[in-house]
Amino acid sequence: MIDMDGLLIYVPKLTPRVRYVFRLVFHDLLWVKHELTTDADFFKAADRPKFVYADQPIDDTLFFKSHGLLFEKGVNSFDLEAVDFLGEKGFFPVYEKLSATPFDLFSSMFYLVSRYEEYLPYKPDHHGRFTAHLSQSVTHGILEKPMVNIWAQQLKQLIIARYAGFAFPERKFRFTPTYDIDTAFAYSQKGLVRSLGSYYLDLKAFDFAGVMQRTRVLLGRESDPFDTYDLQLSYQKKYNLHPIYFFLFGHYGQFDKNINTRNRTFRFLIKKIGDYAKIGIHPSYLSNDDPSMLTYEIDNLEKVTNKEVSSSRQHFLRLNLPTTYRNLIENGITDDYTMGYAALPGFRAGICNSHNFYDLDLEAETKLRIHPITVMEGSLKDYMDLTPADAIHKISALMDAVKAVNGNFISLWHNESLSEQKRWVGWRRVYEALLEMAHE
């Protein structure tokens, strides 16, 4: 009788990369026990579901030929070659007839999840970011597919085909709405100097409608257009959501234009939202270059919420590996929601489930949990210039891709994009369509 107590996997060498990838696949994605061994005799004698990940097969056991990436150290530049398998692409061809796949799916997973290419020299954009158009996922046309999840499903089917009695637990699709509060209010709570400056800019641009609306809001005759928090709460109740809010809580600057952190109304808003949702830090633009600012902002936000702040998302999605994540770890952040591109939706790390950050420079798995975002409304509107109807179509395709692998769809929205005013007219319906898709 076959011992069904988990999978036994033979590897010629146990490296940090090997341990990381197999934990990712079987613990995080497929939810089954696994055991790694370098003892060939022990492996041969075991009567249980098993497979080989090595350069050569062992007997007639299920065999996946390794390319070598998981047994290396450091970061090397190479041309990433793709091959086709079961209608999908895979990297690191192995050219071995006995291999269950014509590519090394474990090295492929590691390459995408570790963000290997972001450790190589590249030309950053004007915000210092690695852009979507530099990525191999865009080059190979797979950015909108959660390839790591897809490869895990292919592996699952190959194991089931060999060991029909082996059972994999079924995952369920999950949806996590998140909000970035870059500017809590459009007109109110800005203070006299900022308000006068804004009046000047409106008049200079002949935006008389903006002047009138600002005046009505400041006189208390109209609600601030960015004050969409009651609407968000109504969505939360209607769809039983568990949102996460990321507040920009730093000093005013060129790219940081939220309300003064000492403002009582702003602080009350944070406390109020903290009563029904999780609060995270949205580190200021310059904090990515000055870790002391990150420490200061987290401490200040914790004083407002009276709770530990352990989640974050970088402002402008400014992510520089491994520095940004190391700074977060040093400041007690355990969960980060930055992994996504500003310019395009999809799967920056090729995965739609949370996973631990692997520091390639240190060749070590960390405890920082990465939660990849699937779509941001700013990507659809500002970078791709989509209409609301086209945006809904794009979101639908992404949602289907995540549901197909029972992954986690994480959306990034802002309070102002629900205002139904100015440039965001028609976009409230986009968000409501997203919520309806996720709820189906």
N, C-alpha and C positions, 0 to 999 in steps of 0.2 A: 504494500500500500504506500502511495506517495505521501511524504510529509508535506503538508500544505502550510506549514508555519513560516510563511514568508519566502522570498526569493533568495537563492544563493548565487552570488556573482563572483566569478573568478577574474581577477585582474593581476597582471604581473608585478605591479608596484602600487602601493598605496600612497598617493600624493594628496596634498590639500585640494587640488582641483578635482581629482577623482572623488574624494569624499564629498565635496561640495555638490557636484553635479548629480551624483546618485541620490544624495539626500534630497535635492531639489525635485528630482523626477519622482521618486517613490514616496517620500514623506509629504512634500508639498502638493504635488499634482495628482499622483495615482493612489495615494493613501494606503499603501501596503508595506508590510515589513520587508526589510531587505538586509542581507548580510554580505559583507565583502570579505574575500579571502585571497591570499596569495599562495596558499597551500594546494598544489595541484592534486596530490594524493587524496587529501581530505575532500576536495571538490569532486573527484571521480567517484569516491565511495558514497557520496551523499545521494540518497533516494528522495529527491524533492525537486520542485520546479527550480531550474537553474539555467544560467547562460554564461558564456565566455565573452569578455571584452578584452581583447589582446591582439597581438600581431598574428598569432596562429591559433587554429581551433584545437579543442581537446576532444578526442573521439568524435562522435556525431552529435554532440550537444549543440544547442542553439548558439550561434556564433555571430558576434558583431566585431568586425575587424576595426582596430583602432588606427587612427591617423597619426597620433603622436602628440597632439596639442595638450592633452591632459597630463602628459608625462614630462612636459617642458617647464622651464621657469623663465620669467621675464616676458617682455613683449617684443615680438619680431614683426617686421613688415613683410607681407607676402600678398600675392594676388589671390583673391578669394574666388575659387572656382565652384560653380554650381552644377548639380546633376538633377535629373528628374526621377521621382519615385512616387508611385501611386498618385500621380496627378499633382504632386507638390514638388518644391525644390528642396534640395539639401546641399550642404557644403562639405568640404573635405572628402572628395572622392577617394575610394579605397581600392577599386579595381580588383576585387577578390570574389570569385564565383561562389565560394562557400559562405560568404558573409550574407546575413539576412537582409542587409540593406547595402546599396551601392555607395553609400556615404557614411561617414562617422557622425551619427545623429547626436552622440553625447558631446563631441567637440563642437558641433554646430550649435547646440544649446548653450554651451559655455561661452562661445564666441559672442552670441547675442546678449545673454543675460549679464555677463561681466562687463559689457560695453568695451570690449577689447579694442575696437577701432578708435575709441576716444582717448586712449592712452598713447596713440601714435601722433606725430606732429600733424597739425591741421591749421587752416586759416579760419580763425573765429570771426563771427559777425561783429557788428558795432557794439553789441552788448557783451562781447566776450564769450559767446555761446558756440557750441558745436551744433551746426544747423542740420535740419533734416536732409537737405539736398546733398550733404557730404556722406550720408550713410549708405552702407552696402544694401540695406533693406530697400531703399529707394532705387538704387542701381539695379537691383534684381527684382523689383516690382512686388515686394512682399511686405511692405510697411503696414498695410491694412489687414494683414493676416497674423494672428497670434501663433507664429510658427513653432515656438517652443511647446505650446500646448498641443499643436497638431502633431508634432513629432512624438510627443508622449503618448498620444492616442494611437499612432502607428505602432509604437513599441508595445503598447497594451494588446493590440490585436495580434501581433506576432507571437507574443507570449501565450495568449489564449489559444491560438492555432496549434501551438506545440503542446500545451498543457490545458486540455479542455476543462478539467475540473478546477482550475485555479480561478478564484473569484476576485474581482476588483470592486470595491465600494463605488457607488454612483455619487458623483458630485452634483450639486445643484447650482444653477445660475444665480449670481448675486449682483445687486446694484448698489453702488455707494455714491450719493450725490455730495459734492463738495462745493463750497463757495469761497472765493477770494474777496475779501473786503478791502480793496485798495483805497476807495474813497467812500466812506460811510454815508455822506450826504453831499448832494450836488451844490447846494447853496447855503444851507443853515450850518451853524456852529463853526464857521470859518474864521470868525473874528473880523474886526473893523478893517485892518490893513489889507487882508486877502480879499475881502468883499469889495473894497474900493478898487483894488487892482483888477478884479474880475469885471466890475462895471466898466472900467476904462477899456479893457480888451474887447468887451461886447460892443461898446460904442465904436471903437476903432474898426471893428469888423461889420458895422452896421447891423448887428444882431439885436434889433429892437425888441423882438419877441422874447429873446433871452433876458433882456433888461427888465421887461415887464414881469416875466415869470419869477425872476430872482426877487423882485420887489414884493410880489404877492407872497412868496414863501417867507421872506424875512419879516413881513407884516403879519404872518400867521393866517393868511387868507387861503392858502393852498398848501397841500402836503409837499414835502420835498420829493422830487421825482426819483431819487435814489433810495428813498425809504420804502423798500419793497419787502420788508421783513415779515409783516403780517401775512403777505401773500405766500412767502416761503413757508411759514408755519402752517398755512392752510394746505399746502401741498404735502407737508410732512404728515399731517393728520389724515388726509384723504388717501394717501398711498402707503401709509405706515412706514415712512422713511426714517433713516438714521443718518442725518447729514453731519458733515464736519465743516466747521467754519475756520478760515485762516485769516486772522486780522493783521494788517500792516500796523505795527505799533512802534514805529521809530520816529526820529526827528524829521521835520519837513526838509525836502531836498528836491533836486531837479526831477527825480523819478519817484519820489515818495511824497505824495500830496494828500495823505489822509488827515483826519482831524487831529488837533493837538492832543497828545496822550494825557494831558492833565484836564481836558474838558470833561465836565461832569456828565453831560448828556451822552457823550461817546462812551465813557466808562460804564454808565448805566446800561447802555445798549449791549455792551459785551457781557455784563452780568446777566442781563435778561436772556440773551441767546444761550448763555451757558447753562441756564436752567433746563433747556430742552434739547440741547445739542452739544457735541464735543467741540472744544475750542483748541485751535492750534496756532502756532506763530507763523506769520508771513514775513520772514526776515527782510529788512529794508535792502534796497539795491546795493548800497555800499558795504553792508555787513558781510557780503560774500568775500570782500577783500580785507575786512577788518573784523576778526573773530571777537574782539572785545565788545564791539557793537552788538553782536548776536547775543552775547551773555547779558548785556544790559537790557536788551529788548525782551528777552525771555523772562528775566527777573521782574521787570516792570509788569508784564502781562500776568504773571503769576500772582502778583500783589492785587491785581484787579479781580481775578477769578477766584482767588483763594484756593486754587487747585494747581497741581503739578502740570506743566505744559510739556508734553512728550511727543507731540506731532508737529510737523512743519511742512511748508511748501515754499520754495524760493520765489521771490518776487521776479517777474519777467522770466520765470523758469531758468534763472541763471544757475547752471549746474556745471561745475568744473571738477572733473574726477582726477584724483580721489580727494582733493582738498576740501571741497564743499561737504562731503559726507564725513570726513574726519572731524571737521569743525562741529558738525551736528552731534556726533558721538561724544566729543569732549564736553558738550553742553547738555548732556543728558537726554537728547532726542532719541527716541526709540523707533519712530515711524515717520517716514518721509514720503510725500506725495508729489514730488517734482518730476518724476520720470516720464517725460513726454516732450514733444517738440512744440514750439510756438507756431511754426509755419504750417505744419500738417498734422492731421489727426492720425491715429494708428498706434502702433506698438513699438516704441523706441527700443525697448529691450527684447522685443519679440515675444512677449509674454503678457497674459492678462490675469495673472495671479500674483499675490504678494510673495516676496522672496527676500532672503538675506543678501546684503551687499557683500560682494567679494572684492577685497582690496588687492588688485593685481600687483601693485608695487610691493606690498608686503607678503603676497601669496598667502592670504589668510581670509577665512570667512569671518565676518563680523556679525554682531547681533542687531545691527541696524536693519529694520524691515523696510523694504522698498515696495511702495504701492503704486504701480504704473497707472497713469491716467490714459483714457482712451480718446476723449474728445474735449476740446475747449471751444466755446462759442467764438472767441476771438480768432482762432485759427480759421474757422469757416467763413467768418465775415471779413475780417481785416486782411488776412493773408491770402485766402482763396477767392475772396470776393463773390461768395455764393449768395444767391437769393434765399429767403427763408424756405421756399419750397425745395430748392436743391439741397439745402442744409439738412432738411428732414430726410431726404432720400439718402444722403451720405451717412447720417446717423443710423438709419435703418440697416444699411449694409454692415456697418461696424457692429451694431447690436446683434445682428444675425451671426456674425463671425464669432462673437464672444459666447452667445448662447449655444452654438454648435459644439463648443468644447466645455460647456458648463463652467465658464470662467467668471471673473468679477469685472463688471463694467463700471468704471469710475469716471464721472463727468466733472468738468470744471466750469463753473458759471460764476458770474459776478452779479452783485445786487443791481447795478445800473442797467444790465442787459435785459432785466425784467420790467423796465420802466415804461415800455411802449411809447417812448418819446425820442424825438430827433433821430439819430442814426439807428436806434434800436426799435423803431416801429416795425411790427410784424414778427419780432423775435421772441416774444413771450409764447406765441403759439409753437415755436420750434422747441422750446423747453417743455411745454406741456405735452407735445407729441413724444418727446424723449421719455418723459415719465410714463406715458401710456404704454409705450413699447416695453419699457422695463417691467411694468406691472402685469403685462399679459402672461 
